[in-house]
Amino acid sequence: MVLDNLGSSLRGSLDKLSGKSRVSEDDIEEIVKEIQRSLLQADVDVSLVMELSDSIKTRALEEEPPGGTTARDHVLSIVYEELVDLVGESTDIPLENQTILLAGLQGSGKTTTAAKMAWWFSKKGLRPAVIQTDTFRPGAYDQAKEMCSRAEVDFYGNPDNDDPVDIARKGLEETADADIHIVDTAGRHALEDDLIAEIEEIEAEVDPDRNLLVLDAAIGQGAKDQAKQFDKSIGINGVVITKLDGTAKGGGALTAVNETDSSIAFLGSGETVQDVERFEPNSFISRLLGMGDLGQLTERVQRAMEETQEEEEDWDPEDMLKGQFTLKDMRHQMNAMNKMGPLDQVMDMIPGMGGGLMDELPDDAMDVTKDRMRAFEVIMDSMTESELENPRSIGASQIRRISRGSGKDEERIRELLQQHKMMSQTLKQFQGMGQGGDMERMMKKMQGGGGGGGLGPFG
């Protein structure tokens, strides 16, 4: 995740303040140095780093902690507020009719971003359309068409037309019924004059409401020149940071935001159209500091459950709280979990589960969990309808047969059955709570882990 090293180092420094009623100048100096080191390593501009660290140091030494607040929590609050101020507000993108133009160099992820943004708007109840004007890069049209097909959104492009301005004009005409128009432009390997001239002509033709600069999170200090040139040519209203699923540092994007006096609009990670989220500074910094993001988590859970229900019309998640919890229900739940996005991102959103705890996990921990889920699915595919409906009836001979059919060890099958049993016991404690409105009790049980079911198939 962008600036992830900052989060890790800060949590370590802040933990040293635990139990202290007051902080010394040496304590603050150590934290400020960690912030400076991490931000500079992440390619954030030096002037921004010094401005932030000076502000944190001054506030931490001069402000009195509110009554009942520990020194650690007070400093954490200051760091949180200053980091939120550093990344700025989220780009204003109302849910209404508008045209958005995407700019950026080749390889920045514009085409993927266009489809991801269109998918995001479609989930908000709007009808988006992507217009592909890149006539320079081979395969741009095919990639855009395929991505928009996955996103199930309208698309216009013409591989036989080599005039990007004409494509943009006709694209707006052909997709006139759409609420949102996202115009994807061509990129180059550098800021050539012809790229700038072309995008200026397209911008004049489509008259967009917003121009977003798409930046690879790994760009580093090169973001400053990019941002300055594009802002001078067409004006930049916001930045989209892409490829946050790798080892990218991401600091260059913050420099670009500062250079264009704009803000961050979206964050992109992963290869699927669902791997995108609206940038919310409070949530972003909260996750960075290991404080979780329940708002984003709730949105993902609701969306995943709705999509799973749409695909599997015979399943109603509320049935799990009314009757017997079957292996079919467990598989539906796993499918919904898969739709929530990369597991490490989801864990980051759970207070206490991200941050330091995630740092302590082995590098392959998430891969192991994914493999475990896939193994469970293969095993369930080898079961009969009766076994899926009544897993308690599965005996030793059936386990041997399922093992042969699935190619999985008998121990893995017993592990699946044990996991199902724990989840079933947890759900039984929730049965009836929804009807009685005792949501507080339900939340306490969920936070406490219920009957040991934990994170279900993830645990």
C-alpha positions in Angstrom: 0.0 0.0 0.0 1.2 3.6 -0.7 3.5 4.8 2.1 3.1 1.5 3.9 6.6 1.7 5.3 5.6 5.0 7.0 2.7 3.2 8.7 5.0 0.3 9.9 7.7 2.6 11.3 5.3 5.0 12.9 3.4 2.3 14.7 6.7 1.1 16.2 7.7 4.6 17.4 4.3 5.3 18.8 4.2 2.0 20.8 7.3 3.3 22.7 5.1 6.0 24.1 2.7 3.5 25.7 2.3 4.1 29.4 3.8 7.6 29.4 1.7 10.5 30.7 3.9 13.1 28.9 6.3 13.0 26.0 9.7 14.5 25.9 11.4 16.4 23.0 13.5 13.3 22.4 10.4 11.2 22.0 8.9 13.6 19.4 12.3 13.9 17.7 12.4 10.2 17.1 8.9 10.1 15.7 9.6 13.1 13.4 12.8 11.4 12.1 10.8 8.3 11.3 8.3 10.3 9.4 11.0 12.2 7.5 12.9 9.0 6.6 9.8 7.1 5.4 8.4 10.0 3.4 11.7 10.7 1.7 12.2 7.0 0.9 8.7 7.1 -0.6 9.8 10.0 -3.0 7.7 12.7 -1.4 9.1 16.1 -2.1 11.6 17.4 0.5 9.7 20.7 1.1 6.5 18.8 1.8 8.3 16.5 4.2 9.9 19.3 6.2 6.7 21.3 6.4 4.8 18.3 7.8 7.5 17.2 10.3 7.8 20.8 11.6 4.1 21.1 12.2 3.9 17.7 14.0 6.9 18.6 16.2 5.4 22.0 17.2 2.0 20.7 17.9 3.2 17.7 19.9 5.4 19.8 22.2 3.1 22.8 22.6 -0.5 21.4 22.7 -1.8 19.9 26.0 -3.4 16.5 25.7 -7.2 16.5 26.4 -8.1 15.1 29.8 -8.0 11.3 30.0 -5.9 11.1 26.8 -2.6 9.2 26.9 0.5 10.7 25.5 0.6 8.0 22.8 -3.0 8.7 21.7 -2.5 12.4 21.7 0.6 12.2 19.4 -1.2 9.6 17.2 -4.1 12.1 16.9 -1.7 14.9 15.8 0.1 12.6 13.3 -3.3 11.5 11.9 -4.6 15.0 11.5 -1.4 16.3 9.9 -1.2 13.3 7.5 -4.8 13.8 6.5 -3.9 17.5 5.8 -0.9 16.4 3.7 -2.8 14.1 1.4 -5.6 16.7 1.1 -9.3 16.4 0.4 -10.8 14.0 -2.0 -11.5 15.3 -5.5 -15.0 16.5 -5.9 -16.8 14.0 -8.2 -20.5 14.3 -7.7 -22.9 11.4 -8.7 -24.4 13.2 -11.6 -24.0 13.7 -15.4 -20.5 14.6 -16.3 -17.5 14.0 -18.7 -14.1 13.0 -17.3 -10.9 13.1 -19.3 -8.0 10.9 -18.3 -4.4 12.0 -19.0 -1.1 10.3 -18.3 2.0 8.6 -19.8 1.9 5.2 -21.4 1.9 2.4 -18.8 0.3 4.6 -16.1 -2.8 2.5 -16.2 -5.3 4.9 -17.9 -7.2 2.2 -19.9 -7.6 0.0 -16.9 -8.6 3.0 -14.8 -11.2 4.1 -17.3 -13.0 0.7 -17.0 -12.6 0.6 -13.2 -14.1 4.1 -12.8 -16.9 3.2 -15.1 -17.6 0.1 -13.0 -17.6 2.2 -9.8 -20.1 4.7 -11.3 -22.3 1.8 -12.4 -22.5 0.5 -8.8 -23.7 3.9 -7.8 -26.7 3.6 -10.0 -25.4 5.6 -13.0 -24.9 4.6 -16.6 -21.3 5.2 -17.6 -19.6 4.9 -21.0 -15.9 4.7 -21.9 -14.6 6.3 -25.0 -11.2 5.0 -26.2 -9.3 7.6 -28.3 -5.8 6.0 -28.1 -4.8 5.3 -31.8 -1.1 5.2 -30.9 -0.7 2.1 -28.7 -1.3 -1.3 -30.4 -3.9 -3.2 -28.6 -5.4 -0.2 -26.8 -8.8 -0.6 -28.4 -9.0 -4.4 -27.7 -7.9 -3.9 -24.1 -10.4 -1.2 -23.5 -13.2 -3.2 -25.1 -12.4 -6.3 -23.1 -12.1 -4.4 -19.8 -15.4 -2.6 -20.4 -17.1 -5.9 -21.2 -15.9 -7.2 -17.8 -17.2 -4.1 -16.1 -20.5 -4.4 -18.1 -20.5 -0.8 -19.2 -21.0 0.9 -22.5 -17.9 1.3 -24.7 -17.0 3.2 -27.9 -13.9 3.0 -30.0 -13.0 2.6 -33.7 -9.7 0.8 -34.5 -10.1 1.8 -38.2 -10.1 5.5 -37.4 -6.7 7.1 -36.8 -8.1 10.5 -35.8 -8.5 10.6 -31.9 -10.4 13.9 -32.0 -13.0 12.5 -34.4 -13.3 9.3 -32.3 -14.0 11.4 -29.3 -16.6 13.5 -31.1 -18.4 10.4 -32.5 -18.0 8.6 -29.2 -20.0 11.3 -27.4 -22.7 11.1 -30.1 -22.9 7.3 -30.0 -23.1 7.2 -26.2 -25.4 10.2 -25.7 -27.7 8.2 -23.4 -24.9 7.6 -20.9 -24.8 9.6 -17.6 -21.1 9.5 -17.3 -18.5 9.8 -20.1 -15.0 8.7 -19.4 -12.6 9.6 -22.2 -9.3 7.6 -22.3 -6.5 9.3 -24.2 -3.2 8.1 -25.6 0.0 8.0 -23.6 3.6 8.1 -24.7 6.9 7.1 -23.1 7.7 10.7 -22.3 6.1 14.1 -22.5 6.4 14.6 -26.3 5.0 17.7 -27.9 2.6 15.6 -30.0 1.1 14.0 -27.0 0.4 17.3 -25.4 -1.0 18.8 -28.6 -3.3 15.8 -29.1 -4.7 15.9 -25.6 -5.3 19.6 -25.9 -7.4 19.0 -29.1 -9.4 16.2 -27.5 -10.0 18.3 -24.4 -11.3 21.2 -26.5 -13.6 18.8 -28.4 -15.2 17.0 -25.4 -15.2 20.0 -23.0 -14.8 17.7 -19.9 -16.1 18.6 -16.4 -12.9 17.1 -14.9 -9.4 16.3 -16.0 -7.8 13.5 -14.0 -4.1 12.7 -14.1 -3.4 8.9 -13.9 -0.1 8.1 -12.1 1.6 4.8 -11.5 2.3 4.7 -7.8 6.0 3.8 -8.6 6.7 6.9 -10.6 8.7 8.7 -7.9 10.0 12.2 -8.5 9.1 12.1 -12.2 5.6 12.9 -11.2 6.5 16.5 -10.6 7.3 17.2 -14.2 4.4 15.2 -15.5 1.9 17.0 -13.3 3.3 20.4 -14.2 3.2 19.9 -17.9 -0.3 18.4 -18.0 -1.6 21.0 -15.6 -0.2 23.7 -17.8 -1.8 22.2 -21.0 -5.3 21.2 -19.9 -5.6 21.8 -16.2 -5.7 19.0 -13.7 -8.5 18.6 -11.2 -7.5 15.4 -9.5 -5.1 12.5 -9.5 -5.7 8.7 -9.8 -3.0 6.6 -8.2 -2.7 3.1 -9.8 -0.9 -0.2 -9.1 -1.0 0.1 -5.3 -0.9 -3.7 -5.1 2.8 -3.9 -5.7 5.8 -2.5 -3.9 5.3 1.0 -5.2 6.2 3.8 -2.8 3.5 6.3 -3.9 5.1 9.4 -2.6 5.4 10.9 -6.1 1.6 11.0 -6.4 1.5 13.3 -3.3 4.0 15.5 -5.0 1.8 15.7 -8.1 -1.2 16.6 -6.0 0.7 19.4 -4.4 2.2 20.5 -7.8 -1.3 20.8 -9.5 -3.0 22.2 -6.4 -5.5 19.4 -6.8 -6.4 16.2 -4.8 -6.6 12.5 -5.1 -9.8 11.1 -6.7 -9.4 7.3 -6.9 -7.0 4.5 -5.8 -6.5 1.5 -8.0 -5.0 -1.9 -7.1 -5.1 -5.3 -8.8 -6.1 -6.3 -12.3 -9.9 -6.7 -12.0 -12.4 -3.9 -12.6 -13.5 -4.2 -9.0 -10.1 -3.2 -7.6 -10.8 0.5 -7.3 -12.0 2.7 -4.5 -12.8 6.3 -4.0 -10.1 8.1 -2.2 -11.2 9.2 1.3 -8.3 10.9 3.2 -9.6 10.0 6.7 -10.0 6.4 5.8 -6.8 6.2 4.0 -4.7 7.5 6.8 -6.7 5.5 9.4 -5.7 2.3 7.5 -2.1 3.5 7.2 -1.8 3.9 11.0 -3.4 0.5 11.6 -6.7 2.0 12.9 -8.9 0.3 10.3 -11.6 1.6 8.0 -15.0 0.2 8.9 -16.8 2.5 6.4 -15.0 1.1 3.4 -15.2 -2.5 4.8 -19.0 -2.2 5.2 -19.4 -0.9 1.7 -17.4 -3.8 0.3 -19.3 -6.4 2.3 -22.7 -5.0 1.2 -21.6 -4.9 -2.5 -20.1 -8.4 -2.4 -23.3 -9.8 -0.8 -25.5 -8.1 -3.4 -23.4 -9.4 -6.3 -23.4 -12.9 -4.9 -27.2 -12.8 -4.5 -27.6 -11.6 -8.1 -25.5 -14.4 -9.4 -27.0 -17.1 -7.2 -30.6 -16.2 -7.0 -31.5 -19.3 -4.9 -29.4 -18.0 -2.0 -30.6 -15.5 0.7 -27.9 -14.6 3.3 -30.7 -14.0 5.9 -31.5 -17.7 5.7 -28.3 -18.4 7.5 -29.7 -16.8 10.6 -33.0 -18.6 10.4 -32.3 -22.3 9.8 -29.5 -24.8 9.3 -26.1 -23.5 8.1 -25.1 -25.8 5.2 -21.9 -26.2 3.2 -23.8 -24.5 0.4 -24.1 -21.5 2.6 -20.5 -21.6 3.4 -19.6 -21.7 -0.3 -21.8 -18.7 -1.0 -20.1 -16.8 1.8 -16.7 -17.7 0.4 -17.8 -16.4 -3.0 -18.9 -13.2 -1.4 -15.6 -12.9 0.4 -13.7 -13.3 -2.9 -15.6 -10.4 -4.3 -14.4 -8.1 -1.6 -11.0 -7.8 -3.1 -7.5 -8.8 -2.0 -7.5 -10.3 1.5 -4.7 -8.1 2.8 -6.6 -5.0 1.8 -9.7 -6.3 3.6 -7.7 -7.1 6.7 -6.3 -3.6 6.7 -9.8 -2.3 7.1 -10.5 -4.2 10.3 -9.4 -2.2 13.4 -6.7 -4.2 15.1 -6.3 -6.7 12.3 -4.3 -4.4 9.9 -1.2 -2.4 10.7 1.2 -4.1 13.2 -0.6 -7.4 13.2 -0.4 -7.7 9.4 3.3 -6.7 9.5 4.0 -9.7 11.8 2.4 -12.2 9.4 4.7 -14.3 7.1 5.0 -12.9 3.5 3.1 -15.9 2.1 0.3 -15.8 4.7 -2.3 -14.3 2.4 -1.3 -16.8 -0.4 -1.7 -19.7 2.0 -5.2 -18.5 2.9 -6.2 -18.1 -0.7 -4.9 -21.6 -1.5 -6.9 -22.9 1.5 -10.1 -21.4 0.2 -9.5 -22.8 -3.3 -9.0 -26.2 -1.8 -12.2 -26.0 0.1 -14.1 -25.1 -3.1 -12.6 -28.1 -4.9 -13.5 -30.4 -2.1 -17.1 -29.2 -2.1 -17.3 -29.7 -5.8 -16.7 -33.4 -5.1 -19.5 -33.7 -2.6 -23.0 -34.9 -3.3 -26.1 -32.7 -2.9 -27.0 -34.6 0.3 -23.5 -34.1 1.8 -23.6 -30.3 1.0 -27.0 -30.0 2.7 -26.1 -32.1 5.7 -22.4 -32.1 6.4 -22.9 -33.8 9.8 -23.8 -37.0 7.9 -20.3 -37.3 6.3 -18.4 -40.2 7.8 -15.0 -41.8 7.3 -15.9 -43.7 4.1 -17.4 -40.6 2.5 -14.3 -38.6 3.4 -12.1 -41.2 1.6 -14.4 -41.0 -1.5 -14.3 -37.2 -1.5 -10.5 -37.3 -1.1 -10.2 -39.5 -4.1 -12.6 -37.3 -6.2 -11.0 -34.0 -5.2 -7.4 -35.0 -5.1 -7.1 -33.4 -1.6 -5.8 -35.1 1.6 -8.4 -36.5 4.0 -7.0 -34.1 6.7 -7.9 -31.1 4.5 -11.5 -32.4 4.2 -11.8 -32.8 8.0 -10.4 -29.3 8.3 -13.2 -28.0 6.0 -15.8 -29.8 8.1 -14.4 -28.5 11.3 -14.4 -24.9 9.9 -18.0 -25.4 8.9 -18.9 -26.6 12.4 -17.3 -23.5 14.1 -19.0 -21.1 11.7 -22.3 -22.9 12.3 -21.9 -22.6 16.1 -21.2 -18.9 15.8 -24.2 -18.2 13.6 -26.5 -20.0 16.1 -25.6 -17.4 18.6 -26.8 -14.7 16.2 -30.1 -16.5 15.4 -33.1 -14.4 16.5 -31.0 -11.3 17.2 -31.9 -9.6 13.9 -35.6 -10.0 14.7 -35.2 -8.6 18.2 -33.2 -5.6 17.1 -30.4 -6.5 19.6 -27.7 -5.2 17.2 -25.4 -4.2 20.1 -25.2 -7.7 21.4 -24.5 -9.0 17.9 -21.7 -6.6 17.3 -20.1 -7.5 20.7 -20.2 -11.2 19.8 -18.7 -10.5 16.4 -15.9 -8.4 17.9 -15.3 -11.1 20.5 -15.1 -13.9 17.9 -18.4 -15.6 18.7 -18.0 -19.3 19.1 -14.5 -19.5 17.6 -15.6 -19.1 14.0 -13.4 -16.1 13.6 -13.0 -15.0 10.0 -14.8 -18.1 8.6 -12.9 -19.6 5.7 -10.1 -17.1 6.2 -9.3 -18.0 9.8 
